[in-house]
Amino acid sequence: MIVKMAEGNLKTKYGEYHEILYYDGQKESFALIMGDVKEGEEVLCRVHSSCIFGHHFNSIECDCREQMEISQQLIEKEGKGIVIWLEQEGKGNGHYALLKSVEYKRKGFSQADAYEAVGFKKDARDYTAAAEILNDLGVRSIRMLTNNPNKVKTLTQHGIEVSGTQPTVL
């Protein structure tokens, strides 16, 4: 179960968002909200996992930063939407797994297969917190900015109506 801890406004190069910080007893997650989403239907929503390489080090070996920027641009264009940030580095395996998998990724392995090659799960992420956040925000349905069917499946299993998906491309 998540608990709302704090909130405030955040100005970005893609508009102003209202930020809400949540905590589940182990990890922090947060929602960036643009516009009025309560009782909203087909609200654009990006569920995004942390990526130290992409977001902090500006790595060109992953597209995490680009996906976030495109999502914010699409939300800004729509004037309403949500970005949910989950602390799930390395597809939920952690940064150590990411570092260990790099040599396999550079050999042409998919990121998921590279994790498996070094003894981790292909994808250990859990989107339950995202569902809890969306329920807390009172959103009726979302259009997910994703190409990941596991995100849609998990959110749907937790009672979130996903009316469709949209890849993060402009």
N, CA and C atoms as an extended XYZ file, in Angstrom:
510
Properties=species:S:1:pos:R:3:atomname:S:1:resname:S:1:resid:I:1 pbc="F F F"
N         0.837       -1.185        0.000 N   MET     1
C         0.000        0.000        0.000 CA  MET     1
C         0.881        1.248        0.000 C   MET     1
N         0.501        2.192       -0.816 N   ILE     2
C         1.260        3.433       -0.884 CA  ILE     2
C         0.606        4.512       -0.029 C   ILE     2
N         1.421        5.456        0.390 N   VAL     3
C         0.964        6.575        1.198 CA  VAL     3
C         1.441        7.856        0.531 C   VAL     3
N         0.565        8.820        0.437 N   LYS     4
C         0.926       10.134       -0.097 CA  LYS     4
C         1.749       10.859        0.954 C   LYS     4
N         2.960       11.306        0.570 N   MET     5
C         3.870       11.923        1.535 CA  MET     5
C         3.958       13.445        1.414 C   MET     5
N         3.998       13.940        0.185 N   ALA     6
C         4.185       15.382       -0.018 CA  ALA     6
C         3.768       15.723       -1.435 C   ALA     6
N         3.564       17.006       -1.674 N   GLU     7
C         3.244       17.450       -3.034 CA  GLU     7
C         3.626       18.905       -3.233 C   GLU     7
N         3.788       19.257       -4.489 N   GLY     8
C         4.147       20.622       -4.852 CA  GLY     8
C         4.133       20.762       -6.362 C   GLY     8
N         4.474       21.937       -6.851 N   ASN     9
C         4.481       22.190       -8.287 CA  ASN     9
C         5.901       22.137       -8.826 C   ASN     9
N         6.001       21.729      -10.072 N   LEU    10
C         7.300       21.580      -10.728 CA  LEU    10
C         7.230       22.160      -12.131 C   LEU    10
N         8.093       23.133      -12.411 N   LYS    11
C         8.174       23.699      -13.754 CA  LYS    11
C         9.211       22.923      -14.545 C   LYS    11
N         8.834       22.473      -15.755 N   THR    12
C         9.735       21.743      -16.633 CA  THR    12
C         9.783       22.446      -17.979 C   THR    12
N        10.673       22.006      -18.848 N   LYS    13
C        10.712       22.603      -20.175 CA  LYS    13
C         9.509       22.174      -21.006 C   LYS    13
N         8.686       21.260      -20.468 N   TYR    14
C         7.470       20.816      -21.147 CA  TYR    14
C         6.219       21.219      -20.371 C   TYR    14
N         6.294       22.298      -19.643 N   GLY    15
C         5.136       22.803      -18.927 CA  GLY    15
C         5.232       22.576      -17.433 C   GLY    15
N         4.200       23.037      -16.733 N   GLU    16
C         4.168       22.926      -15.284 CA  GLU    16
C         3.332       21.717      -14.860 C   GLU    16
N         3.877       20.976      -13.928 N   TYR    17
C         3.225       19.790      -13.399 CA  TYR    17
C         2.993       19.958      -11.911 C   TYR    17
N         2.023       19.226      -11.415 N   HIS    18
C         1.826       19.087       -9.975 CA  HIS    18
C         2.440       17.742       -9.609 C   HIS    18
N         3.370       17.734       -8.669 N   GLU    19
C         4.060       16.501       -8.270 CA  GLU    19
C         3.499       15.989       -6.948 C   GLU    19
N         3.231       14.694       -6.914 N   ILE    20
C         2.824       14.043       -5.664 CA  ILE    20
C         3.800       12.904       -5.400 C   ILE    20
N         4.396       12.918       -4.208 N   LEU    21
C         5.346       11.898       -3.795 CA  LEU    21
C         4.617       10.841       -2.969 C   LEU    21
N         4.833        9.583       -3.327 N   TYR    22
C         4.232        8.446       -2.621 CA  TYR    22
C         5.355        7.573       -2.050 C   TYR    22
N         4.999        6.808       -1.012 N   TYR    23
C         5.961        5.907       -0.378 CA  TYR    23
C         5.247        4.625        0.009 C   TYR    23
N         5.886        3.481       -0.249 N   ASP    24
C         5.265        2.192        0.063 CA  ASP    24
C         5.943        1.473        1.232 C   ASP    24
N         6.789        2.178        1.959 N   GLY    25
C         7.510        1.567        3.065 CA  GLY    25
C         8.928        1.158        2.690 C   GLY    25
N         9.204        1.088        1.372 N   GLN    26
C        10.542        0.743        0.896 CA  GLN    26
C        11.031        1.679       -0.208 C   GLN    26
N        10.136        2.054       -1.095 N   LYS    27
C        10.531        2.865       -2.247 CA  LYS    27
C         9.613        4.068       -2.397 C   LYS    27
N        10.203        5.121       -2.937 N   GLU    28
C         9.413        6.287       -3.300 CA  GLU    28
C         8.999        6.173       -4.760 C   GLU    28
N         7.810        6.642       -5.050 N   SER    29
C         7.301        6.768       -6.414 CA  SER    29
C         6.661        8.146       -6.480 C   SER    29
N         6.501        8.665       -7.668 N   PHE    30
C         5.798        9.928       -7.740 CA  PHE    30
C         5.017       10.070       -9.023 C   PHE    30
N         4.030       10.935       -8.942 N   ALA    31
C         3.204       11.251      -10.101 CA  ALA    31
C         3.422       12.711      -10.452 C   ALA    31
N         3.655       12.961      -11.729 N   LEU    32
C         3.667       14.320      -12.268 CA  LEU    32
C         2.366       14.476      -13.036 C   LEU    32
N         1.564       15.457      -12.658 N   ILE    33
C         0.234       15.599      -13.218 CA  ILE    33
C         0.108       16.955      -13.886 C   ILE    33
N        -0.342       16.947      -15.129 N   MET    34
C        -0.633       18.185      -15.839 CA  MET    34
C        -2.137       18.247      -16.067 C   MET    34
N        -2.730       19.357      -15.652 N   GLY    35
C        -4.164       19.545      -15.853 CA  GLY    35
C        -4.991       18.793      -14.827 C   GLY    35
N        -6.295       18.820      -15.038 N   ASP    36
C        -7.235       18.177      -14.133 CA  ASP    36
C        -7.506       16.753      -14.627 C   ASP    36
N        -7.034       15.770      -13.878 N   VAL    37
C        -7.184       14.372      -14.297 CA  VAL    37
C        -8.228       13.610      -13.476 C   VAL    37
N        -8.680       14.186      -12.377 N   LYS    38
C        -9.670       13.503      -11.530 CA  LYS    38
C       -10.934       13.240      -12.339 C   LYS    38
N       -11.403       12.006      -12.271 N   GLU    39
C       -12.566       11.542      -13.032 CA  GLU    39
C       -12.306       11.572      -14.540 C   GLU    39
N       -11.048       11.764      -14.932 N   GLY    40
C       -10.698       11.857      -16.342 CA  GLY    40
C       -10.782       10.513      -17.053 C   GLY    40
N       -11.124       10.588      -18.320 N   GLU    41
C       -11.181        9.402      -19.156 CA  GLU    41
C       -10.160        9.535      -20.276 C   GLU    41
N        -9.530        8.425      -20.599 N   GLU    42
C        -8.514        8.372      -21.647 CA  GLU    42
C        -7.399        9.394      -21.415 C   GLU    42
N        -6.990        9.529      -20.167 N   VAL    43
C        -5.922       10.448      -19.790 CA  VAL    43
C        -4.589        9.850      -20.241 C   VAL    43
N        -3.783       10.622      -20.954 N   LEU    44
C        -2.454       10.152      -21.336 CA  LEU    44
C        -1.658        9.834      -20.082 C   LEU    44
N        -0.983        8.690      -20.074 N   CYS    45
C        -0.242        8.279      -18.890 CA  CYS    45
C         1.016        7.524      -19.297 C   CYS    45
N         2.135        7.971      -18.785 N   ARG    46
C         3.410        7.278      -18.950 CA  ARG    46
C         3.803        6.701      -17.602 C   ARG    46
N         3.975        5.386      -17.518 N   VAL    47
C         4.530        4.735      -16.336 CA  VAL    47
C         5.984        4.469      -16.680 C   VAL    47
N         6.885        5.094      -15.942 N   HIS    48
C         8.295        5.125      -16.311 CA  HIS    48
C         9.164        4.636      -15.157 C   HIS    48
N        10.078        3.751      -15.450 N   SER    49
C        11.006        3.255      -14.434 CA  SER    49
C        12.313        4.032      -14.474 C   SER    49
N        12.917        4.180      -13.313 N   SER    50
C        14.169        4.933      -13.218 CA  SER    50
C        15.250        4.312      -14.095 C   SER    50
N        16.164        5.160      -14.552 N   CYS    51
C        17.276        4.714      -15.381 CA  CYS    51
C        18.460        5.656      -15.142 C   CYS    51
N        19.373        5.218      -14.331 N   ILE    52
C        20.539        6.047      -14.017 CA  ILE    52
C        21.337        6.367      -15.273 C   ILE    52
N        21.585        5.362      -16.110 N   PHE    53
C        22.355        5.603      -17.340 CA  PHE    53
C        21.712        6.686      -18.201 C   PHE    53
N        20.428        6.557      -18.461 N   GLY    54
C        19.750        7.463      -19.377 CA  GLY    54
C        19.462        8.828      -18.799 C   GLY    54
N        18.964        8.872      -17.559 N   HIS    55
C        18.513       10.143      -16.988 CA  HIS    55
C        19.600       10.924      -16.282 C   HIS    55
N        20.544       10.241      -15.683 N   HIS    56
C        21.581       10.948      -14.931 CA  HIS    56
C        22.883       11.092      -15.714 C   HIS    56
N        23.213       10.068      -16.494 N   PHE    57
C        24.494       10.078      -17.199 CA  PHE    57
C        24.359       10.376      -18.683 C   PHE    57
N        23.131       10.601      -19.174 N   ASN    58
C        22.879       10.918      -20.587 CA  ASN    58
C        23.438        9.872      -21.536 C   ASN    58
N        23.317        8.617      -21.161 N   SER    59
C        23.797        7.519      -22.003 CA  SER    59
C        23.058        7.497      -23.334 C   SER    59
N        23.778        7.148      -24.376 N   ILE    60
C        23.163        6.977      -25.696 CA  ILE    60
C        22.884        5.504      -25.976 C   ILE    60
N        23.085        4.649      -24.971 N   GLU    61
C        22.882        3.210      -25.140 CA  GLU    61
C        21.488        2.748      -24.714 C   GLU    61
N        20.642        3.663      -24.301 N   CYS    62
C        19.249        3.309      -24.013 CA  CYS    62
C        18.372        4.484      -24.431 C   CYS    62
N        17.075        4.239      -24.507 N   ASP    63
C        16.166        5.278      -24.968 CA  ASP    63
C        15.253        5.796      -23.850 C   ASP    63
N        15.613        5.548      -22.606 N   CYS    64
C        14.773        5.949      -21.471 CA  CYS    64
C        14.544        7.460      -21.418 C   CYS    64
N        15.601        8.210      -21.561 N   ARG    65
C        15.488        9.672      -21.504 CA  ARG    65
C        14.598       10.180      -22.638 C   ARG    65
N        14.812        9.634      -23.826 N   GLU    66
C        14.014       10.035      -24.984 CA  GLU    66
C        12.536        9.702      -24.775 C   GLU    66
N        12.241        8.533      -24.227 N   GLN    67
C        10.847        8.152      -23.979 CA  GLN    67
C        10.187        9.116      -22.997 C   GLN    67
N        10.923        9.516      -21.973 N   MET    68
C        10.382       10.465      -21.001 CA  MET    68
C        10.115       11.822      -21.654 C   MET    68
N        11.060       12.302      -22.439 N   GLU    69
C        10.890       13.599      -23.092 CA  GLU    69
C         9.714       13.585      -24.055 C   GLU    69
N         9.608       12.535      -24.846 N   ILE    70
C         8.495       12.430      -25.793 CA  ILE    70
C         7.166       12.366      -25.046 C   ILE    70
N         7.129       11.615      -23.957 N   SER    71
C         5.901       11.515      -23.170 CA  SER    71
C         5.483       12.880      -22.641 C   SER    71
N         6.442       13.637      -22.120 N   GLN    72
C         6.119       14.967      -21.608 CA  GLN    72
C         5.674       15.903      -22.731 C   GLN    72
N         6.266       15.780      -23.894 N   GLN    73
C         5.850       16.605      -25.027 CA  GLN    73
C         4.420       16.270      -25.450 C   GLN    73
N         4.084       14.986      -25.487 N   LEU    74
C         2.728       14.574      -25.865 CA  LEU    74
C         1.705       15.030      -24.831 C   LEU    74
N         2.063       14.943      -23.553 N   ILE    75
C         1.173       15.409      -22.488 CA  ILE    75
C         0.998       16.926      -22.579 C   ILE    75
N         2.090       17.644      -22.827 N   GLU    76
C         1.999       19.105      -22.964 CA  GLU    76
C         1.081       19.468      -24.130 C   GLU    76
N         1.226       18.780      -25.248 N   LYS    77
C         0.399       19.044      -26.430 CA  LYS    77
C        -1.082       18.802      -26.117 C   LYS    77
N        -1.364       17.749      -25.355 N   GLU    78
C        -2.733       17.415      -24.970 CA  GLU    78
C        -3.261       18.351      -23.882 C   GLU    78
N        -2.340       18.918      -23.080 N   GLY    79
C        -2.736       19.811      -21.998 CA  GLY    79
C        -3.145       19.099      -20.730 C   GLY    79
N        -3.029       17.776      -20.736 N   LYS    80
C        -3.443       16.995      -19.577 CA  LYS    80
C        -2.784       15.630      -19.657 C   LYS    80
N        -2.314       15.136      -18.507 N   GLY    81
C        -1.725       13.803      -18.482 CA  GLY    81
C        -0.944       13.554      -17.212 C   GLY    81
N        -0.424       12.334      -17.129 N   ILE    82
C         0.267       11.888      -15.922 CA  ILE    82
C         1.538       11.138      -16.304 C   ILE    82
N         2.611       11.425      -15.587 N   VAL    83
C         3.815       10.604      -15.638 CA  VAL    83
C         3.972       10.004      -14.248 C   VAL    83
N         4.074        8.679      -14.195 N   ILE    84
C         4.325        7.998      -12.927 CA  ILE    84
C         5.742        7.443      -12.988 C   ILE    84
N         6.550        7.837      -12.024 N   TRP    85
C         7.960        7.435      -11.950 CA  TRP    85
C         8.104        6.399      -10.850 C   TRP    85
N         8.645        5.244      -11.226 N   LEU    86
C         8.849        4.157      -10.273 CA  LEU    86
C        10.339        3.872      -10.133 C   LEU    86
N        10.790        3.666       -8.913 N   GLU    87
C        12.190        3.310       -8.653 CA  GLU    87
C        12.383        1.827       -8.978 C   GLU    87
N        12.728        1.550      -10.228 N   GLN    88
C        12.890        0.174      -10.691 CA  GLN    88
C        14.069        0.081      -11.649 C   GLN    88
N        15.177        0.565      -11.214 N   GLU    89
C        16.401        0.576      -12.026 CA  GLU    89
C        16.696       -0.808      -12.595 C   GLU    89
N        17.180       -0.838      -13.807 N   GLY    90
C        17.611       -2.091      -14.424 CA  GLY    90
C        16.484       -3.093      -14.587 C   GLY    90
N        15.342       -2.615      -15.069 N   LYS    91
C        14.141       -3.454      -15.204 CA  LYS    91
C        13.807       -4.155      -13.895 C   LYS    91
N        14.012       -3.438      -12.795 N   GLY    92
C        13.689       -3.959      -11.481 CA  GLY    92
C        14.780       -4.809      -10.858 C   GLY    92
N        15.865       -5.038      -11.581 N   ASN    93
C        16.967       -5.857      -11.081 CA  ASN    93
C        18.026       -5.042      -10.350 C   ASN    93
N        18.000       -3.732      -10.485 N   GLY    94
C        18.979       -2.868       -9.845 CA  GLY    94
C        20.111       -2.459      -10.775 C   GLY    94
N        20.863       -1.479      -10.333 N   HIS    95
C        21.945       -0.935      -11.166 CA  HIS    95
C        23.094       -1.929      -11.316 C   HIS    95
N        23.331       -2.738      -10.303 N   TYR    96
C        24.383       -3.757      -10.402 CA  TYR    96
C        24.113       -4.669      -11.597 C   TYR    96
N        22.878       -5.126      -11.734 N   ALA    97
C        22.512       -5.995      -12.861 CA  ALA    97
C        22.731       -5.283      -14.189 C   ALA    97
N        22.410       -4.001      -14.213 N   LEU    98
C        22.605       -3.232      -15.440 CA  LEU    98
C        24.085       -3.180      -15.810 C   LEU    98
N        24.928       -2.881      -14.836 N   LEU    99
C        26.364       -2.834      -15.102 CA  LEU    99
C        26.900       -4.187      -15.566 C   LEU    99
N        26.452       -5.247      -14.920 N   LYS   100
C        26.911       -6.590      -15.286 CA  LYS   100
C        26.448       -6.994      -16.682 C   LYS   100
N        25.329       -6.479      -17.128 N   SER   101
C        24.746       -6.891      -18.409 CA  SER   101
C        25.274       -6.115      -19.608 C   SER   101
N        25.973       -5.022      -19.372 N   VAL   102
C        26.403       -4.140      -20.463 CA  VAL   102
C        27.198       -4.869      -21.538 C   VAL   102
N        28.124       -5.735      -21.150 N   GLU   103
C        28.952       -6.416      -22.157 CA  GLU   103
C        28.093       -7.263      -23.096 C   GLU   103
N        27.043       -7.866      -22.582 N   TYR   104
C        26.150       -8.677      -23.428 CA  TYR   104
C        25.293       -7.792      -24.330 C   TYR   104
N        24.859       -6.684      -23.795 N   LYS   105
C        24.071       -5.728      -24.597 CA  LYS   105
C        24.911       -5.233      -25.768 C   LYS   105
N        26.167       -4.966      -25.532 N   ARG   106
C        27.061       -4.484      -26.596 CA  ARG   106
C        27.384       -5.569      -27.610 C   ARG   106
N        27.163       -6.834      -27.234 N   LYS   107
C        27.348       -7.954      -28.171 CA  LYS   107
C        26.093       -8.196      -29.008 C   LYS   107
N        25.053       -7.386      -28.791 N   GLY   108
C        23.841       -7.515      -29.587 CA  GLY   108
C        22.664       -8.165      -28.890 C   GLY   108
N        22.838       -8.547      -27.619 N   PHE   109
C        21.724       -9.115      -26.869 CA  PHE   109
C        20.679       -8.033      -26.622 C   PHE   109
N        19.415       -8.413      -26.554 N   SER   110
C        18.403       -7.470      -26.077 CA  SER   110
C        18.718       -7.213      -24.610 C   SER   110
N        18.202       -6.118      -24.046 N   GLN   111
C        18.478       -5.833      -22.641 CA  GLN   111
C        17.949       -6.953      -21.758 C   GLN   111
N        16.769       -7.459      -22.057 N   ALA   112
C        16.187       -8.546      -21.263 CA  ALA   112
C        17.066       -9.793      -21.308 C   ALA   112
N        17.540      -10.157      -22.500 N   ASP   113
C        18.398      -11.336      -22.627 CA  ASP   113
C        19.758      -11.118      -21.967 C   ASP   113
N        20.235       -9.882      -21.987 N   ALA   114
C        21.510       -9.568      -21.331 CA  ALA   114
C        21.384       -9.755      -19.815 C   ALA   114
N        20.256       -9.349      -19.238 N   TYR   115
C        20.043       -9.576      -17.807 CA  TYR   115
C        20.046      -11.063      -17.497 C   TYR   115
N        19.345      -11.809      -18.314 N   GLU   116
C        19.264      -13.254      -18.094 CA  GLU   116
C        20.641      -13.922      -18.221 C   GLU   116
N        21.449      -13.423      -19.150 N   ALA   117
C        22.787      -13.994      -19.359 CA  ALA   117
C        23.686      -13.848      -18.134 C   ALA   117
N        23.419      -12.832      -17.305 N   VAL   118
C        24.234      -12.632      -16.102 CA  VAL   118
C        23.496      -13.049      -14.833 C   VAL   118
N        22.414      -13.804      -14.991 N   GLY   119
C        21.761      -14.419      -13.849 CA  GLY   119
C        20.611      -13.663      -13.212 C   GLY   119
N        20.048      -12.690      -13.909 N   PHE   120
C        18.924      -11.933      -13.371 CA  PHE   120
C        17.673      -12.216      -14.186 C   PHE   120
N        16.539      -11.766      -13.675 N   LYS   121
C        15.287      -11.903      -14.411 CA  LYS   121
C        15.315      -10.992      -15.631 C   LYS   121
N        14.668      -11.428      -16.697 N   LYS   122
C        14.577      -10.582      -17.892 CA  LYS   122
C        13.903       -9.249      -17.563 C   LYS   122
N        12.888       -9.315      -16.729 N   ASP   123
C        12.171       -8.110      -16.327 CA  ASP   123
C        11.542       -8.356      -14.962 C   ASP   123
N        12.079       -7.715      -13.938 N   ALA   124
C        11.598       -7.905      -12.570 CA  ALA   124
C        10.735       -6.735      -12.094 C   ALA   124
N        10.298       -5.893      -13.010 N   ARG   125
C         9.512       -4.722      -12.611 CA  ARG   125
C         8.114       -5.117      -12.139 C   ARG   125
N         7.569       -4.277      -11.281 N   ASP   126
C         6.222       -4.456      -10.746 CA  ASP   126
C         5.508       -3.113      -10.868 C   ASP   126
N         4.334       -3.124      -11.461 N   TYR   127
C         3.602       -1.882      -11.711 CA  TYR   127
C         2.433       -1.678      -10.757 C   TYR   127
N         2.409       -2.438       -9.659 N   THR   128
C         1.322       -2.328       -8.688 CA  THR   128
C         1.232       -0.917       -8.120 C   THR   128
N         2.363       -0.320       -7.788 N   ALA   129
C         2.349        1.049       -7.229 CA  ALA   129
C         1.729        2.033       -8.214 C   ALA   129
N         1.973        1.844       -9.508 N   ALA   130
C         1.379        2.739      -10.511 CA  ALA   130
C        -0.141        2.631      -10.481 C   ALA   130
N        -0.655        1.423      -10.348 N   ALA   131
C        -2.106        1.232      -10.262 CA  ALA   131
C        -2.663        1.913       -9.018 C   ALA   131
N        -1.968        1.766       -7.897 N   GLU   132
C        -2.415        2.400       -6.658 CA  GLU   132
C        -2.415        3.927       -6.783 C   GLU   132
N        -1.409        4.460       -7.449 N   ILE   133
C        -1.341        5.917       -7.647 CA  ILE   133
C        -2.495        6.377       -8.530 C   ILE   133
N        -2.746        5.681       -9.621 N   LEU   134
C        -3.847        6.065      -10.511 CA  LEU   134
C        -5.187        6.000       -9.784 C   LEU   134
N        -5.378        4.985       -8.945 N   ASN   135
C        -6.603        4.906       -8.152 CA  ASN   135
C        -6.697        6.080       -7.194 C   ASN   135
N        -5.582        6.449       -6.561 N   ASP   136
C        -5.568        7.584       -5.642 CA  ASP   136
C        -5.915        8.887       -6.362 C   ASP   136
N        -5.470        9.009       -7.613 N   LEU   137
C        -5.737       10.230       -8.388 CA  LEU   137
C        -7.168       10.287       -8.914 C   LEU   137
N        -7.883        9.169       -8.843 N   GLY   138
C        -9.285        9.162       -9.273 CA  GLY   138
C        -9.475        9.177      -10.775 C   GLY   138
N        -8.512        8.653      -11.513 N   VAL   139
C        -8.602        8.616      -12.968 CA  VAL   139
C        -9.517        7.466      -13.376 C   VAL   139
N       -10.438        7.709      -14.315 N   ARG   140
C       -11.363        6.652      -14.754 CA  ARG   140
C       -10.736        5.715      -15.771 C   ARG   140
N        -9.994        6.270      -16.731 N   SER   141
C        -9.316        5.431      -17.723 CA  SER   141
C        -8.108        6.186      -18.271 C   SER   141
N        -7.149        5.403      -18.796 N   ILE   142
C        -5.929        6.006      -19.325 CA  ILE   142
C        -5.635        5.489      -20.720 C   ILE   142
N        -4.892        6.293      -21.453 N   ARG   143
C        -4.242        5.878      -22.694 CA  ARG   143
C        -2.770        5.820      -22.355 C   ARG   143
N        -2.206        4.647      -22.383 N   MET   144
C        -0.818        4.478      -21.945 CA  MET   144
C         0.166        4.833      -23.033 C   MET   144
N         1.162        5.595      -22.656 N   LEU   145
C         2.282        5.907      -23.538 CA  LEU   145
C         3.317        4.805      -23.328 C   LEU   145
N         3.181        3.730      -24.104 N   THR   146
C         4.042        2.566      -23.922 CA  THR   146
C         3.947        1.629      -25.113 C   THR   146
N         4.922        0.749      -25.204 N   ASN   147
C         4.845       -0.381      -26.125 CA  ASN   147
C         5.035       -1.681      -25.327 C   ASN   147
N         4.879       -1.593      -24.002 N   ASN   148
C         5.105       -2.722      -23.107 CA  ASN   148
C         3.775       -3.329      -22.659 C   ASN   148
N         3.418       -4.504      -23.191 N   PRO   149
C         2.141       -5.123      -22.819 CA  PRO   149
C         2.066       -5.533      -21.347 C   PRO   149
N         3.203       -5.741      -20.677 N   ASN   150
C         3.184       -6.100      -19.256 CA  ASN   150
C         2.658       -4.961      -18.391 C   ASN   150
N         2.946       -3.722      -18.772 N   LYS   151
C         2.416       -2.585      -18.023 CA  LYS   151
C         0.892       -2.579      -18.113 C   LYS   151
N         0.387       -2.751      -19.312 N   VAL   152
C        -1.056       -2.746      -19.529 CA  VAL   152
C        -1.699       -3.892      -18.744 C   VAL   152
N        -1.121       -5.066      -18.824 N   LYS   153
C        -1.661       -6.252      -18.148 CA  LYS   153
C        -1.733       -6.035      -16.640 C   LYS   153
N        -0.648       -5.569      -16.041 N   THR   154
C        -0.625       -5.374      -14.591 CA  THR   154
C        -1.625       -4.312      -14.163 C   THR   154
N        -1.673       -3.192      -14.868 N   LEU   155
C        -2.609       -2.139      -14.477 CA  LEU   155
C        -4.047       -2.627      -14.606 C   LEU   155
N        -4.342       -3.337      -15.675 N   THR   156
C        -5.689       -3.877      -15.886 CA  THR   156
C        -6.053       -4.853      -14.766 C   THR   156
N        -5.101       -5.703      -14.383 N   GLN   157
C        -5.341       -6.666      -13.295 CA  GLN   157
C        -5.630       -5.965      -11.967 C   GLN   157
N        -5.158       -4.733      -11.834 N   HIS   158
C        -5.379       -3.969      -10.599 CA  HIS   158
C        -6.517       -2.950      -10.750 C   HIS   158
N        -7.380       -3.180      -11.728 N   GLY   159
C        -8.596       -2.378      -11.846 CA  GLY   159
C        -8.494       -1.086      -12.625 C   GLY   159
N        -7.384       -0.851      -13.295 N   ILE   160
C        -7.242        0.362      -14.099 CA  ILE   160
C        -7.741        0.073      -15.514 C   ILE   160
N        -8.627        0.909      -16.003 N   GLU   161
C        -9.111        0.744      -17.371 CA  GLU   161
C        -8.109        1.401      -18.327 C   GLU   161
N        -7.532        0.583      -19.192 N   VAL   162
C        -6.599        1.080      -20.200 CA  VAL   162
C        -7.355        1.080      -21.523 C   VAL   162
N        -7.694        2.264      -21.998 N   SER   163
C        -8.514        2.374      -23.214 CA  SER   163
C        -7.704        2.218      -24.486 C   SER   163
N        -6.378        2.248      -24.362 N   GLY   164
C        -5.527        2.076      -25.515 CA  GLY   164
C        -4.093        2.396      -25.167 C   GLY   164
N        -3.217        2.150      -26.131 N   THR   165
C        -1.799        2.461      -25.956 CA  THR   165
C        -1.348        3.336      -27.106 C   THR   165
N        -0.298        4.055      -26.848 N   GLN   166
C         0.310        4.916      -27.845 CA  GLN   166
C         1.810        4.837      -27.656 C   GLN   166
N         2.559        4.481      -28.704 N   PRO   167
C         4.017        4.441      -28.530 CA  PRO   167
C         4.569        5.841      -28.296 C   PRO   167
N         5.730        5.896      -27.668 N   THR   168
C         6.345        7.189      -27.382 CA  THR   168
C         7.179        7.653      -28.561 C   THR   168
N         6.477        8.087      -29.586 N   VAL   169
C         7.102        8.670      -30.770 CA  VAL   169
C         6.348        9.936      -31.115 C   VAL   169
N         7.035       10.874      -31.716 N   LEU   170
C         6.374       12.131      -32.114 CA  LEU   170
C         5.949       12.071      -33.568 C   LEU   170
